[in-house]
Amino acid sequence: MKILVTGSSGTIGTRLCEKLIEKGFDVIGVDWKPNKWKEDINKITTIADLRDKENLKNIPTNVDAIVHLAANARVYDLVKEPDMARDNFLSTYNILEFARENNIKRFLFTSSRETYGNDTNEAHTEDMVRIDNCESAYTASKIGGEALVKAYWRCYGIDGIVLRLSNVYGMYDDSDRVVPLFIGQAKNNEPMTVFGKEKCLDFTYIDDTVNGLILALEKFDNAKNETINLAFGEAATIVHLAEAVKELLGSSSEIKLEDNRTGEVVRYVADITKAREKLGYEPETSFEDGIRQTVDWYSNN
């Protein structure tokens, strides 16, 4: 298959393109900035801002499936700048229109565990999302994206799979997401701030996430028009993350505790039963192993 990956210069996009190429897929990337990590992926990346529909005219149309990763994905950034949520709506709408106009019938949309909001459920199955639990503009952009994907399935016959990701971490990330942020701070023996002492989330190592996305492409007909959690299925506190990074790096950083920030989910564990049944998905990297591999990668890169 020939696959179009939006957001191909990002963390997940880079690793996904890398693994798809290894498996023999024909891959085209699109991003609004070049890929800083992998020159071979940069060579197959079209630079285009998906917020402007005119820019999509430069993207090759002879593809079998689209994996739509492109998004502003830092929750608190979108609390501070809700225009970034509008960007997510526009890019999702425009790439779905691109699919409709070019008769591309397979569409993977990466949503988020943020769609579940704050509730009291121990583990979250795919039917538990409620609009009333929407915590942030980012959440709204993902719930809206899911709705658009389902509308285009029903109205235009574009089969889609919605994949709800959860705290993906690993290589190819120099953002201020919590894992690379803590690694950088611990290396420099700087204070590490945990926003929410009780915050407990389902961290997913990047290779498990990418494996799930590839399984969704390979087993598309078995999972089309479904919503599926892609995560590890267990949770770790942010305090434990900070302690683990600090120990691995032999850091003297102080771990500071502050209140949870506006718009952020406090606790999330995914029920990944459906991913196992529909995709044959089985995450392989525990939190402890994943953090160790991630620290090693950053130490060498």
Residue pairs with C-beta under 8 A, 6 or more apart in sequence:
1 25
1 26
1 64
1 65
1 217
2 25
2 26
2 27
2 28
2 62
2 63
2 64
2 65
3 20
3 25
3 26
3 27
3 28
3 63
3 64
3 65
3 66
3 67
3 217
4 28
4 29
4 30
4 59
4 60
4 63
4 65
4 66
4 67
4 104
5 13
5 16
5 17
5 20
5 27
5 28
5 29
5 30
5 66
5 67
5 69
6 13
6 29
6 30
6 31
6 50
6 66
6 67
6 68
6 69
6 70
6 91
6 95
7 13
7 30
7 31
7 68
7 69
7 70
7 71
8 14
8 16
8 17
8 29
8 30
8 31
8 35
8 41
8 44
8 45
8 69
9 29
9 31
9 33
9 34
9 35
9 36
9 37
9 41
9 42
9 45
10 31
10 69
10 70
10 172
11 168
11 170
11 171
11 172
11 173
11 175
11 206
12 69
12 110
12 165
12 168
12 206
12 209
12 210
12 213
13 29
13 31
13 69
13 70
14 35
14 37
14 38
14 41
14 172
15 170
15 171
15 172
15 206
15 207
15 210
16 67
16 69
16 210
16 213
16 214
17 27
17 29
17 38
17 41
17 44
18 38
18 41
19 207
19 210
19 211
19 214
20 27
20 214
21 27
21 40
21 41
23 214
25 217
27 44
28 44
28 45
28 46
28 59
28 60
28 63
29 35
29 41
29 44
29 45
29 46
30 45
30 46
30 47
30 48
30 50
30 59
30 70
31 45
31 47
31 48
31 70
32 47
32 48
32 49
32 50
32 70
33 47
34 42
34 45
34 47
35 41
35 42
35 45
37 172
46 58
46 59
46 60
48 55
48 56
48 58
48 59
49 55
50 56
50 70
50 90
50 91
50 94
50 95
51 87
51 90
51 91
51 94
52 94
53 94
53 97
56 94
56 95
56 97
56 98
59 98
61 98
61 102
61 104
63 104
64 104
64 106
65 104
65 106
65 107
65 108
65 217
65 220
66 95
66 98
66 99
66 104
66 106
66 107
66 108
67 108
67 110
67 213
67 217
68 91
68 92
68 95
68 107
68 108
68 109
68 110
69 110
70 91
70 95
71 87
71 88
71 91
71 92
71 110
71 141
71 142
72 78
72 84
72 85
72 87
72 88
72 138
73 112
73 138
74 138
74 175
74 176
74 177
75 114
75 136
75 138
75 139
75 263
75 264
76 261
76 262
76 263
76 264
77 84
78 84
78 85
78 136
78 137
78 138
78 141
78 263
79 136
79 137
79 138
79 261
79 262
79 263
82 137
84 137
84 138
85 137
85 138
85 140
85 141
86 141
88 138
88 141
88 142
88 145
89 141
89 144
89 145
92 109
92 141
92 144
92 145
92 148
92 149
93 148
96 107
96 148
96 149
96 152
96 158
98 104
99 105
99 107
99 152
99 158
100 152
100 156
100 158
104 158
105 157
105 158
105 159
106 158
106 159
106 160
106 217
106 220
106 224
107 149
107 152
107 158
107 159
107 160
107 161
108 160
108 161
108 163
108 213
108 216
108 217
109 145
109 146
109 149
109 160
109 161
109 162
109 163
110 163
110 165
110 213
111 142
111 143
111 145
111 146
111 162
111 163
111 164
111 165
111 227
112 138
112 139
112 142
112 164
112 165
112 166
113 124
113 164
113 165
113 166
113 167
113 201
113 202
113 229
113 231
113 265
113 268
113 270
114 135
114 136
114 138
114 139
114 142
114 265
115 129
115 134
115 139
115 142
115 143
115 146
115 164
116 124
116 128
116 129
116 133
116 265
116 268
117 129
117 130
117 132
117 133
117 134
117 135
117 139
117 265
118 133
118 135
118 265
118 266
118 267
119 128
119 130
119 133
121 128
122 269
123 233
123 269
123 270
123 271
124 229
124 268
124 269
124 270
124 271
125 229
125 271
125 273
125 274
126 164
126 226
126 227
126 228
126 229
126 271
126 274
129 143
131 143
134 140
134 143
135 263
135 264
135 265
136 262
136 263
136 264
137 263
138 263
139 263
146 162
146 227
149 160
149 162
150 160
150 162
150 225
152 158
152 160
153 159
153 160
153 225
159 220
159 224
159 225
160 224
160 225
161 216
161 220
161 223
161 224
161 225
161 226
161 227
161 228
162 226
162 227
162 228
163 212
163 213
163 216
163 227
163 228
163 229
163 230
164 227
164 228
164 229
164 230
164 231
164 270
165 204
165 209
165 230
165 231
166 201
166 202
166 203
166 204
166 229
166 230
166 231
166 232
166 268
166 270
167 201
167 202
167 203
167 204
167 231
168 204
168 205
168 206
168 209
169 177
169 179
169 180
169 203
169 204
169 205
169 206
169 290
169 291
169 294
170 205
170 206
170 207
170 290
170 293
170 294
170 297
171 206
171 294
171 297
171 301
172 206
173 179
173 180
174 180
175 181
178 238
178 241
179 203
179 241
179 245
179 291
179 294
180 298
182 192
182 241
182 242
182 245
182 246
183 245
183 249
183 294
183 295
183 298
184 190
185 191
185 192
185 253
186 192
186 245
186 246
186 249
186 251
186 253
187 249
187 251
189 251
189 252
189 253
190 253
191 253
191 254
191 255
191 256
192 242
192 245
192 246
192 253
192 254
192 255
192 256
193 256
193 257
193 258
194 238
194 239
194 242
194 255
194 256
194 257
194 258
195 238
195 258
195 259
195 260
195 261
195 264
196 238
196 258
196 259
196 260
196 261
196 264
196 266
197 239
197 257
198 237
198 266
198 267
199 237
199 238
199 260
199 264
199 266
199 267
200 235
200 236
200 237
200 238
200 266
200 267
200 268
200 269
201 235
201 236
201 238
201 265
201 267
201 268
202 231
202 232
202 233
202 234
202 235
202 268
202 269
202 270
203 232
203 235
203 236
203 241
203 287
203 290
204 230
204 231
204 232
204 283
205 232
205 283
205 285
205 289
205 290
205 293
205 294
207 284
207 285
208 230
208 232
208 283
208 284
208 285
209 230
211 281
211 283
211 284
212 230
212 275
212 279
212 281
212 283
213 230
215 279
215 280
215 281
216 223
216 228
216 279
219 278
219 279
219 280
222 278
222 279
223 278
223 279
226 274
226 278
228 274
228 275
228 278
228 279
229 270
229 271
229 272
229 274
229 275
230 270
230 272
230 275
230 281
231 269
231 270
231 272
231 283
232 270
232 272
232 283
232 285
232 286
232 287
233 269
233 270
233 271
233 272
233 283
234 269
234 287
235 267
235 268
235 269
236 287
239 255
239 257
241 291
242 253
242 255
243 255
244 287
244 288
244 291
245 251
245 291
245 295
246 253
246 255
248 291
248 292
248 295
249 295
260 266
272 281
272 283
275 281
276 282
285 293
